[in-house]
């Protein structure tokens, strides 16, 4: 009788004689999935809060810059005004990125998220065009290459926006 195998498989889960219970593996996978989803959601909320904080700081900074330039008369300098516009557009980019993060948090439809990303890109490129100065480039060819690149990117973003709007409107059923 000493040679007979045990009647029940051993309680050791690493034992080769034990077959894993699929429901236990699924429950463990569900717990891991839920934990990682909570982590991602927490990071998304932290990112949204960070962008909101950056926007608030940026608005206060812009107001201080404007207030400091009025008494000195620098407010009439076109380069100063362009700097204000650049800062304002940067703030709009922060708002668009914040909106994108919030759309992810709310699990909005993909079309809304894509539209927000396109808007962010358009604002970013308009900002680049407004602050574009040929004197910042080592050569005329470098400035021309940058200008052509900006133009191609803006045209691509406008085309994407057009396609998104035209295709998007055809995806919505007509109310009858």
C-alpha positions in Angstrom: 0.0 0.0 0.0 3.0 2.3 0.4 3.3 2.6 -3.4 -0.3 3.8 -4.0 -0.6 7.5 -5.1 -2.5 9.9 -2.9 -6.2 10.1 -3.5 -6.4 13.9 -3.7 -4.0 16.2 -5.5 -1.7 18.1 -3.2 -2.7 21.5 -1.9 0.5 23.1 -3.4 -0.7 25.3 -6.3 2.7 25.0 -8.0 2.4 21.2 -8.0 2.3 19.7 -11.6 -0.6 17.4 -10.6 -2.8 20.4 -9.9 -4.9 21.9 -12.8 -5.6 25.6 -12.3 -9.2 26.5 -11.8 -10.2 28.8 -14.8 -12.6 30.8 -12.6 -9.8 31.6 -10.1 -7.4 32.7 -12.9 -10.2 34.9 -14.4 -11.0 36.4 -11.0 -7.3 37.2 -10.4 -7.1 38.7 -13.9 -10.1 40.8 -13.2 -8.6 42.1 -10.0 -5.4 43.0 -11.7 -7.3 44.7 -14.5 -9.4 46.7 -12.1 -6.3 47.8 -10.1 -4.5 48.9 -13.3 -7.7 50.7 -14.5 -7.9 52.6 -11.2 -4.2 53.5 -11.4 -4.7 54.8 -15.0 -7.8 56.8 -14.0 -5.9 58.3 -11.1 -3.0 59.3 -13.4 -5.5 60.9 -15.8 -7.1 62.9 -13.0 -3.6 64.0 -11.8 -2.7 65.1 -15.4 -6.0 67.0 -15.7 -5.3 68.8 -12.4 -1.8 69.6 -13.5 -2.9 71.1 -16.7 -5.6 73.1 -14.9 -2.9 74.4 -12.5 -0.6 75.2 -15.4 -3.4 77.2 -17.1 -4.1 79.1 -13.9 -0.4 79.9 -13.4 -0.1 81.0 -17.0 -3.1 83.3 -16.8 -1.7 85.0 -13.7 1.7 85.3 -15.4 0.2 86.8 -18.5 -1.7 89.3 -16.5 1.5 90.3 -14.6 3.4 90.7 -17.8 0.7 93.0 -19.3 0.5 95.0 -16.1 4.3 95.5 -16.0 4.4 96.6 -19.6 1.8 99.3 -19.4 3.7 101.8 -17.1 6.9 101.4 -19.1 5.2 101.8 -22.4 6.4 98.5 -23.7 2.8 97.5 -24.4 3.1 99.5 -27.6 6.1 97.5 -28.8 4.9 95.0 -31.5 7.3 92.3 -30.2 5.9 92.6 -26.7 2.4 92.3 -28.1 3.4 89.2 -30.1 4.9 87.8 -26.9 1.5 88.2 -25.2 -0.3 86.6 -28.1 2.2 83.7 -28.0 1.6 83.2 -24.3 -2.2 83.4 -24.9 -2.1 80.8 -27.6 0.1 78.6 -25.4 -2.6 78.9 -22.7 -5.2 77.8 -25.3 -3.0 74.8 -26.2 -3.0 73.9 -22.5 -6.8 74.2 -22.4 -7.1 71.9 -25.4 -4.8 69.3 -23.9 -6.8 69.5 -20.6 -10.0 69.0 -22.6 -8.4 66.0 -24.3 -7.4 64.5 -21.0 -10.9 65.1 -19.6 -12.4 63.4 -22.7 -10.2 60.4 -22.0 -11.4 60.4 -18.3 -15.0 60.6 -19.4 -14.4 57.9 -22.0 -15.8 60.1 -24.7 -16.2 58.9 -28.2 -13.1 58.7 -30.3 -14.3 61.4 -32.8 -14.4 64.0 -30.0 -10.9 63.1 -28.9 -9.6 63.2 -32.4 -11.3 66.6 -33.0 -9.7 68.0 -29.8 -6.2 66.7 -30.9 -6.7 68.4 -34.3 -7.8 71.7 -32.7 -4.7 71.5 -30.4 -2.5 71.0 -33.5 -4.1 73.9 -35.3 -3.6 76.2 -32.4 0.0 75.1 -31.9 0.8 75.6 -35.6 -0.9 79.0 -35.7 1.2 79.9 -32.6 4.4 78.8 -34.5 3.4 81.0 -37.5 2.7 84.0 -35.4 6.0 83.9 -33.6 7.9 82.9 -36.8 10.9 85.1 -37.4 13.3 84.5 -40.3 16.1 86.1 -38.2 16.0 83.1 -35.9 17.4 80.8 -38.7 21.0 80.5 -39.7 20.2 80.7 -43.4 17.4 81.8 -45.7 17.0 78.2 -46.8 16.5 77.1 -43.2 13.8 79.7 -42.7 12.1 78.7 -46.0 12.2 75.0 -45.1 10.6 75.8 -41.7 7.9 78.0 -43.4 7.1 75.3 -45.9 7.0 72.6 -43.2 4.6 74.8 -41.1 2.4 75.3 -44.2 2.3 71.6 -45.0 1.4 70.7 -41.4 -1.3 73.4 -41.2 -2.8 72.2 -44.5 -2.7 68.6 -43.3 -4.5 69.6 -40.1 -7.1 71.6 -42.0 -7.7 68.7 -44.3 -8.1 66.4 -41.3 -10.6 68.7 -39.7 -12.5 69.0 -43.0 -12.6 65.2 -43.4 -13.6 64.7 -39.8 -16.5 67.2 -40.1 -17.7 66.0 -43.5 -17.5 62.3 -42.6 -18.7 62.9 -39.0 -21.9 64.6 -40.3 -22.6 61.7 -42.6 -22.3 59.2 -39.7 -25.1 60.9 -37.7 -28.5 59.6 -38.9 -31.0 62.1 -40.0 -34.0 62.5 -37.6 -37.2 61.6 -39.4 
